[in-house]
């Protein structure tokens, strides 16, 4: 059974990401953990003892969080009836990025699914601040869903690469499993920025071809274009359903994040994308600070 973490701030964008996740994993047995984190505007001294649970003074944030999680569960039950899915709700006094980091280290989640924008939904933002931080720090794959994007059958997955670095087999296996499970065409996309391939790149092409041989992937090369704009143009022209990227330094994702005004240069990616971390940390034992955990 897969364990999926679904952070929510109760915005429409967060609800849309939850809906996408339930459709994306509809044929798999999953345990979904719906997470809401909060911190009070004014930090209270009694929280030093151990959080709101230990405080005798009421905190509206606790009640709002619980009400929001309860409503989310009701909405899920009304819209989705899937015997393969069970749900747990978690309300925690913590920052979202810190809580997600701790949970992924202790609870052995397989995926994080979240929206690309926060409650503000500002059009000029490519990724919300929380999403950026989680992607950067996450040791497990993150599926980011653009605001308002509705699920549709995934027929084509695009995997951009520069062939400059070799890939770990376990990371390639995640991509292989995705394409195989979804029965989607895998397109390996290379943007040739006016240089010849060296021996190492040619070897990496062979490694990818061998690893994905059973999937019969397509190898596509775009010449005379520059990253990351070329990726955006390819997506606009070919309409793939999912983008998968390796999260490593100097990767396409890293270069995309460095742009100061992504909206102005047309780099707002309008399809869901998955980032796979280059390496995974060994989980360590930590105290679980969750306020409550309820299985449904």
N, C-alpha and C positions, 0 to 999 in steps of 0.2 A: 504494500500500500504506500502510495506517494504521500509525503507530507508537504503541504503548500502553505506558505505564509502570505496572508493578504492584509497589508497595512491599510487603514482607512482613516480619513478625517471627516467622514460622513458627507463629503461633497459629491456632486453628481459625477465628477471625474473618477473618484474612488469607487463609486457604485458601478460605473461603467467597466472599470478594470476587474471588479469582482465578477460581473456578468460574463466578461470575456474569459476569465479563468475557468468558470464553471462549464462553459461551452468547449473550451480548449481541451480540458481534461475529462470530458463527459463520458468517454469510454473506458476510463481507468478508475480503479479503486483509489480514493483519495481521502485524506484527512485534512480539512481546511482549518487553519487557525486565523480567525479574523482579529486583527490587532488594532487597538486604539491607544495611543499614548498622549499624555497631557502633562503640563506643568502649570502651576498657578502663576498669575501675573506677579503677585508678591510672594516671594519665597517665605514659607512659614517655618518658624524655629522648631515647632513640634514635629515636622517631617524629618528632622535630623535623626530622630529616634528610630525611624523605620518606615517612613512613608505615611500616606493618609490612613491606612488600615489601623495604625497605632494611635491615631489622633482622636480625641473626644470631641473636637470642634467640627461641626459639619463643613463639608467642602462641596460646593455646587458642581465643581468639575467632576467629582466622582459620580454624582447622580446623572449628569449630562452624558458622561461616557457610557454608563450602564444603559441608559435609555436609548442612546444611539445604537449600541450593539444589539440590544433586544429588538429594536425596529429592523435592523439589518437582517437579523435571523428570520423575522416574520416575513419580510419582503422576499427573501430567498425561498422560503417554504411555499409562498404563494405563486412564485414564478417558475421555480425549478423543483421537480420531483425526481430525484435520482437515487436509487437504492445503493449505488456504489459510493455515494458521498456522505461523509459525516462532518460535523462542524464543531469547533470549539471557539469560544470567545475569550478575549484577553484584554483587560483594561489595566494599564500600567502607568504609574507615576515615573516618567522618564522621558528623555528625548527620543524621538523615533529612531534616529541613526544608532544611538547607543543600545537601545532595546533590541533592535534588529540584529545588531552585531552579537549581543549576548545570547539571543535565542538561537541564532544559526550555529553558534559554538556549542550549545548544550542540548538542543532538541533535534538535531540532525534533520533539518528540512532539506527537501530536494530542490525547491524553487521558491522564489519570491515573485509575486505578481503585483504590480502597482501602476498607477496612472503616470503619465509623463509630466503632468502639471498639478500644482496644488490647488487649493480652494479658490485662489485668485483667478486662475485660468488666463493669465495675461498672454496675449498672442505672441508677444516678442520673446517669450521664454521657450527655449527648446526643451529643456528638462527642468522640472522644479528642483529647488535646492536640495530637498530631502532625497529625491530620486538620484541626483548626481552623487551625493555623498554615499548613498547606499550602494550604487553601482561601483564606485571607486573602492569601497571597503569590503564588499561582499565576497565571501569565499565560496558561494554557490551561485548558480545561474539566476539572472534576474530577467523577467519578462516585463517589458514596459509597454503600456498600451496608450496610444494617443487619445486625447480627449475627444469623446464622441464617436470613436471608431467602433463599429458593430462587428461582431464575429461573423466570419464567412468561412466556408470550407477552404482549408489551406492546400492549394494545389502546387505552389511553387515557393521554395525557400532559396534565398540568395545569401551566399557566404563570400564576402569580399576578402581578398588576401593580396599581399604584395609578394608572396613567396620568399620573403627575405629571412624569415625565421621558421625554424621547425616547430611542429606542434606536438604536445604530449598526447599519447594515445588515449588516455582517459578523457581528455577534452574533445578529441575527435569522435570518441564513442558517444558522447552526449549528443553531438550533432547527428551522428549516424542514427541513433535511436529515435531522435525527433523525426527525421525524414522518413524513416522506416515505419514508425508507428502511425504517422499522419498520411503515409503513402503519397508523399509529395515529391515533385521533381526537385532535385538539388542542382542549383546552378552555382558553380565556383567562378567568381568574377575577379578578373585581374585587370587593374588599370595600369597600362604601360605608359609611364611618364618619360618617354623618349630615352630609354636606355635599353641596352641588351641584357638578357638574362645571364647571370653568372652560373657557374657550376653548382653552387649551393642551391640556387633557386630552381634549377632544373631537377636537382635531386628532390627538393621539396614537392615539386609537381608530381613526381613519380610516387612519392609517399602518399600524397592525397589521392592519386588515381588508384593506387593499390588498396588503400583503406576503404574507399567508397565504391569499389568495383561493383559490388552486388546491386548498388543503387543506380548504376549507370548514369552518373552525373554528367551535366553539360559543363564544359570549360569554355568560358567566354572571355575574350580579351578586348578591352577598349583602348585604342591608341590615341596619343596626342591630347589627352585630357589630364587634368590635375585633380588629385584627391583634396578634400573630400567631395567637392562639387560634382565630380564625375559619378559618385555613388548616387547622389540625389537625382541627377539627370537620368541615370539608368532606371531608377525606381519610377520616376515620372513616365518614362517612355514604355517600360515593360510591365508595369503593374504587378509585381510579385506580391505575395500575401504575407511574407514574413522575412525579416532580415536577421541574420545571426552573425554576431561579431565576437572575436576573442578579445577579452579585456586585458590588454598589456600596454606597457609604455610604448609610446610612439606609434600606436596602432591607429586605425582609422577613427575609432571612437575618441581616443586621446586628442588627435588632431582636430576633430570636430568640436570638442569641448573648448579648445583654445581660442576659437573664433569669438570675437567680442560682440558681434551683432549678427547672429545666425539668421534671424528673420529677414534682415535687409538683403542678404546674399542668397536667400532661398534655400536654406539648409534645414528647414523644418520637416523632418521625416514624418510622413503621414500614414505609415503602416507600423504595426507592432514590431518590436525587435527584442532579441534575446542577447544578453551579454554573458559570455562564459569566462569565468576567471581563469587566468593562466595557471594558477596553482591553488591548492586548497590547504588550509591550515588544519592542524590536528586539534580536534575539539578538546577543550579543557573543562573541568568541573567548576561550576559557579553556582552561587546561591540564586534560586529562582525568586525574582522580586515581584512577580505578577500579583495583582490584587485579587484576581479571581480567575478560575478556569472552569468553564462549563461545557460539557459535552452534550451535543444534541443529535 
